[in-house]
Amino acid sequence: MLRTEIDGDGIAILILDQPGRSVNTLGWELVEALEAEVERLAADGAVSGIIVTSGKSSFLAGADLAIMNGLAAPDVTLPEAARRIGRMGALFRRLETCGKPVVAAAPGTALGAGLELMLACHRRLVADNPKGLFGLPEVTLGILPGAGGTQRVLRRLGIAAALPILVDGRPMSAAEAQAAGLTDAIVAAEDLIPAAKAALRGGRVNPVAPWDVKGFRLPGLAPTSTAAGDLFALWNARVLARTRGEDPAPRAILSCVFEGARLPLDKALKVERDYCAALIQSPQAQEKIAAFFARQAAKAAAV
């Protein structure tokens, strides 16, 4: 499910490849394997950089059914759900702050937790796969991205550009994702790993995320500006008109971005985690998640 190759220059290639599956999904077994491997690579002085990629034609297609069902189980308290969600967020944060430059090299689709993993890397390369889709569609399941997605999109793009991506949850093509600022470059599939290695060897990958640099400010609108307040009011009205108050997820995303924009990242990640935990235990989310995985199972059975 996870293997690492280290070349002569000390570049570690971390390959996600779950056996017996057509796509990789984030489950607790993979989380545990990644936690151990990130710590090992961070402590290895011979490792000069890390590439995170996939052994499949896609990258990572989000969290798996066991995680989703487990978080919403009747015997799981809200604090326990938040703790489990926080574990995923802590993994990505550890990768981001491990002290090594990290490049995500996605051969294809990265949705949900897959894109959150890419956003926690210091550079994001994507293969020119016409089937590749990129985005944070959690809102369509009645939840929000809980492993750093809302806060890293906010910090990369600013409030105005982040809100439609997060509230609408529409998957994008590779070209759309790059144009939106979610990824850094599109390369030919056969050049994906060579391009990632070249970036690391050329010293073009800063091992410190912009939001971890002292004095960092959000791009675009200042969080406390009148313009930002007006924008949140506009989006709130749009969401209420669209959902009639029956779906709490879009409004929770607005609140998460509003609050997170005023906080340092680590505190903002806790806000995101808590909103995600509350949503995933809501009846609306449980119904949507069950319907989604039922459709996925039906598609798999039809193949």
C-alpha positions as CSV (number, residue, x, y, z in Angstrom):
1,M,0.0,0.0,0.0
2,L,3.0,2.2,0.5
3,R,6.5,1.8,-0.7
4,T,9.5,4.1,-0.7
5,E,12.4,4.3,-3.2
6,I,15.4,6.5,-2.5
7,D,17.7,7.5,-5.4
8,G,21.4,8.3,-5.4
9,D,20.7,12.0,-4.7
10,G,18.8,11.3,-1.5
11,I,15.4,11.9,-3.1
12,A,12.7,9.7,-1.5
13,I,9.8,8.7,-3.7
14,L,6.9,7.8,-1.6
15,I,4.4,5.7,-3.7
16,L,0.8,5.2,-2.7
17,D,-0.4,1.9,-4.2
18,Q,-3.1,0.0,-2.3
19,P,-3.2,-3.6,-3.6
20,G,-6.4,-5.0,-5.1
21,R,-7.9,-1.6,-5.8
22,S,-8.3,0.5,-8.9
23,V,-7.8,3.7,-6.9
24,N,-6.1,4.7,-3.6
25,T,-8.4,5.9,-0.8
26,L,-7.4,7.2,2.6
27,G,-8.1,4.6,5.3
28,W,-6.6,4.3,8.8
29,E,-4.2,1.6,7.6
30,L,-2.7,4.0,5.1
31,V,-2.8,6.9,7.6
32,E,-0.7,4.8,10.0
33,A,1.7,3.8,7.3
34,L,2.2,7.4,6.2
35,E,2.7,8.6,9.8
36,A,5.5,6.1,10.3
37,E,7.1,6.8,6.9
38,V,7.0,10.5,7.2
39,E,8.7,10.3,10.6
40,R,11.3,8.0,9.2
41,L,12.1,10.2,6.2
42,A,12.2,13.3,8.4
43,A,14.8,11.8,10.7
44,D,17.0,10.5,7.8
45,G,19.8,12.9,7.2
46,A,20.5,11.3,3.9
47,V,17.1,12.2,2.5
48,S,17.3,15.6,0.7
49,G,13.7,15.8,-0.5
50,I,10.4,13.8,-0.8
51,I,8.1,13.1,-3.8
52,V,4.6,11.8,-3.0
53,T,3.1,10.0,-5.9
54,S,0.9,7.0,-6.8
55,G,1.4,3.7,-8.4
56,K,-2.0,4.0,-10.1
57,S,-3.3,6.2,-12.9
58,S,-5.0,8.4,-10.2
59,F,-3.4,9.9,-7.0
60,L,-5.8,9.6,-4.1
61,A,-9.6,9.6,-4.3
62,G,-10.5,10.8,-0.9
63,A,-11.3,9.0,2.4
64,D,-12.7,5.5,2.4
65,L,-16.0,4.2,3.6
66,A,-14.7,2.8,6.8
67,I,-13.4,6.2,7.9
68,M,-16.6,7.9,7.0
69,N,-18.9,5.4,8.6
70,G,-16.7,5.2,11.7
71,L,-16.8,8.9,12.3
72,A,-20.6,8.8,12.2
73,A,-21.1,5.7,14.3
74,P,-23.6,6.0,17.1
75,D,-21.1,5.2,19.8
76,V,-18.5,7.7,18.6
77,T,-18.8,11.0,20.6
78,L,-18.3,14.4,19.0
79,P,-14.9,14.9,20.7
80,E,-13.8,11.4,19.5
81,A,-14.8,12.2,16.0
82,A,-12.9,15.4,16.2
83,R,-9.8,13.6,17.5
84,R,-9.9,11.1,14.6
85,I,-10.3,13.8,12.0
86,G,-7.5,15.7,13.7
87,R,-5.2,12.7,13.2
88,M,-5.5,13.0,9.5
89,G,-4.9,16.8,9.6
90,A,-1.9,16.2,11.9
91,L,-0.4,13.8,9.4
92,F,-0.6,16.3,6.6
93,R,0.7,19.1,8.9
94,R,3.7,16.9,9.9
95,L,4.5,16.3,6.2
96,E,4.3,20.0,5.6
97,T,6.7,20.9,8.5
98,C,9.0,17.9,8.3
99,G,11.9,20.1,7.3
100,K,12.3,18.4,3.8
101,P,11.0,19.9,0.6
102,V,8.0,17.8,-0.5
103,V,6.6,17.6,-4.1
104,A,3.3,16.0,-4.9
105,A,3.4,14.3,-8.3
106,A,-0.2,13.3,-9.2
107,P,-0.6,11.0,-12.2
108,G,-4.4,11.7,-12.1
109,T,-7.4,12.4,-9.9
110,A,-6.9,13.9,-6.5
111,L,-10.2,14.6,-4.7
112,G,-11.0,15.4,-1.1
113,A,-8.3,14.1,1.1
114,G,-6.2,13.5,-2.0
115,L,-6.1,17.2,-2.8
116,E,-5.6,18.0,0.8
117,L,-2.5,15.9,0.8
118,M,-1.3,17.7,-2.3
119,L,-1.9,21.1,-0.7
120,A,0.2,20.1,2.3
121,C,3.2,19.5,-0.1
122,H,5.4,22.4,-1.0
123,R,5.0,22.0,-4.8
124,R,2.2,20.3,-6.8
125,L,2.8,18.7,-10.2
126,V,0.1,17.0,-12.2
127,A,0.3,14.7,-15.2
128,D,-1.6,15.7,-18.4
129,N,-4.1,13.0,-17.8
130,P,-7.4,14.0,-19.5
131,K,-9.4,11.9,-17.0
132,G,-7.8,13.6,-14.0
133,L,-10.2,15.5,-11.6
134,F,-9.1,17.8,-8.8
135,G,-11.2,19.4,-6.1
136,L,-12.8,19.3,-2.6
137,P,-16.3,17.9,-3.2
138,E,-17.0,17.2,0.5
139,V,-19.9,19.8,0.5
140,T,-21.8,17.5,-1.7
141,L,-21.7,14.8,1.0
142,G,-22.9,17.3,3.6
143,I,-19.5,17.8,5.2
144,L,-16.4,20.0,4.7
145,P,-12.7,19.2,4.0
146,G,-11.4,18.3,7.5
147,A,-7.7,17.7,6.9
148,G,-6.6,21.2,6.1
149,G,-8.4,21.8,2.8
150,T,-10.4,24.9,3.7
151,Q,-7.5,26.6,5.4
152,R,-4.8,25.9,2.8
153,V,-7.0,26.8,-0.1
154,L,-7.8,30.0,1.8
155,R,-4.2,30.8,2.3
156,R,-3.1,30.0,-1.2
157,L,-5.9,31.8,-3.0
158,G,-7.4,34.3,-0.6
159,I,-11.0,34.6,0.5
160,A,-12.7,35.6,-2.8
161,A,-11.1,32.8,-4.8
162,A,-11.4,30.1,-2.1
163,L,-15.1,30.4,-1.4
164,P,-16.5,29.2,-4.7
165,I,-14.1,26.2,-4.8
166,L,-15.1,25.2,-1.2
167,V,-18.8,26.0,-1.2
168,D,-19.5,24.7,-4.7
169,G,-17.3,21.6,-4.5
170,R,-17.0,21.2,-8.2
171,P,-14.2,18.9,-9.4
172,M,-12.0,20.5,-12.0
173,S,-9.8,19.3,-14.8
174,A,-6.0,19.6,-14.5
175,A,-6.0,22.8,-16.5
176,E,-8.8,24.3,-14.4
177,A,-7.1,23.4,-11.2
178,Q,-3.8,25.0,-12.3
179,A,-5.6,28.1,-13.5
180,A,-7.4,28.4,-10.1
181,G,-4.0,28.2,-8.3
182,L,-4.5,24.8,-6.7
183,T,-1.6,23.2,-8.5
184,D,1.6,24.5,-9.9
185,A,2.3,22.8,-13.2
186,I,1.1,20.2,-15.7
187,V,3.6,18.0,-17.3
188,A,3.6,15.0,-19.6
189,A,2.9,11.8,-17.7
190,E,6.3,10.3,-18.6
191,D,8.0,13.5,-17.3
192,L,6.1,13.6,-13.9
193,I,8.7,12.1,-11.7
194,P,11.7,13.5,-13.6
195,A,10.1,17.0,-13.3
196,A,9.6,16.5,-9.6
197,K,13.2,15.4,-9.1
198,A,14.5,18.3,-11.2
199,A,12.6,20.8,-9.0
200,L,14.1,19.3,-5.9
201,R,17.6,19.0,-7.3
202,G,17.4,22.6,-8.6
203,G,16.5,24.0,-5.1
204,R,13.3,25.3,-6.4
205,V,11.1,23.9,-3.6
206,N,11.0,25.8,-0.3
207,P,10.6,23.4,2.6
208,V,8.7,26.1,4.5
209,A,5.1,26.8,3.4
210,P,4.3,30.5,2.8
211,W,1.9,30.6,5.8
212,D,4.6,29.4,8.1
213,V,6.8,32.4,7.3
214,K,6.6,35.2,9.8
215,G,4.5,38.1,8.6
216,F,2.4,36.0,6.2
217,R,-0.8,37.7,5.0
218,L,-3.7,36.3,3.1
219,P,-3.6,37.2,-0.6
220,G,-6.4,39.5,-1.7
221,L,-8.9,40.9,0.7
222,A,-7.9,41.5,4.3
223,P,-10.1,39.3,6.6
224,T,-11.3,42.3,8.7
225,S,-11.9,44.6,5.7
226,T,-15.4,45.9,4.8
227,A,-15.1,44.3,1.4
228,A,-14.5,40.9,3.0
229,G,-17.5,41.4,5.3
230,D,-19.6,42.3,2.3
231,L,-18.4,39.2,0.4
232,F,-19.3,36.9,3.3
233,A,-22.7,38.4,3.5
234,L,-23.3,37.9,-0.2
235,W,-22.2,34.3,0.0
236,N,-24.4,33.7,3.1
237,A,-27.4,35.0,1.2
238,R,-26.6,32.8,-1.8
239,V,-26.2,29.7,0.4
240,L,-29.5,30.4,2.3
241,A,-31.3,30.9,-1.0
242,R,-29.9,27.6,-2.4
243,T,-30.3,25.4,0.6
244,R,-33.3,27.0,2.4
245,G,-31.4,26.3,5.6
246,E,-31.8,22.5,5.1
247,D,-28.1,21.8,4.5
248,P,-25.7,23.0,7.2
249,A,-22.5,22.2,5.2
250,P,-22.2,25.3,3.0
251,R,-22.8,27.7,5.9
252,A,-20.3,25.8,8.1
253,I,-17.7,26.2,5.3
254,L,-18.4,30.0,5.3
255,S,-18.0,30.1,9.1
256,C,-14.8,28.0,8.9
257,V,-13.2,30.3,6.4
258,F,-14.4,33.4,8.2
259,E,-12.9,32.3,11.5
260,G,-9.8,30.6,10.1
261,A,-8.8,33.7,8.1
262,R,-8.3,35.5,11.4
263,L,-6.1,32.8,13.0
264,P,-2.7,31.2,12.6
265,L,-2.9,27.9,10.6
266,D,-2.6,25.5,13.5
267,K,-5.5,27.1,15.4
268,A,-7.5,27.4,12.2
269,L,-7.0,23.7,11.6
270,K,-8.7,22.9,14.9
271,V,-11.6,25.1,13.9
272,E,-11.9,23.2,10.7
273,R,-11.6,19.9,12.5
274,D,-14.4,20.7,14.9
275,Y,-16.8,21.9,12.2
276,C,-16.1,18.7,10.2
277,A,-16.8,16.5,13.2
278,A,-20.1,18.2,13.9
279,L,-21.2,18.0,10.2
280,I,-20.3,14.3,9.7
281,Q,-22.5,13.3,12.6
282,S,-25.4,15.3,11.3
283,P,-28.4,13.4,9.8
284,Q,-28.0,15.3,6.5
285,A,-24.4,14.1,6.1
286,Q,-25.1,10.6,7.1
287,E,-27.9,10.3,4.5
288,K,-25.7,11.8,1.7
289,I,-22.7,9.7,2.6
290,A,-24.7,6.5,2.6
291,A,-26.3,7.4,-0.8
292,F,-22.9,8.2,-2.3
293,F,-21.2,4.9,-1.3
294,A,-24.3,3.0,-2.4
295,R,-23.9,4.5,-5.8
296,Q,-20.2,3.7,-5.8
297,A,-21.0,0.1,-4.9
298,A,-23.6,-0.2,-7.6
299,K,-21.1,1.1,-10.2
300,A,-18.5,-1.4,-9.1
301,A,-21.0,-4.3,-9.3
302,A,-22.0,-3.3,-12.8
303,V,-18.4,-3.5,-14.1
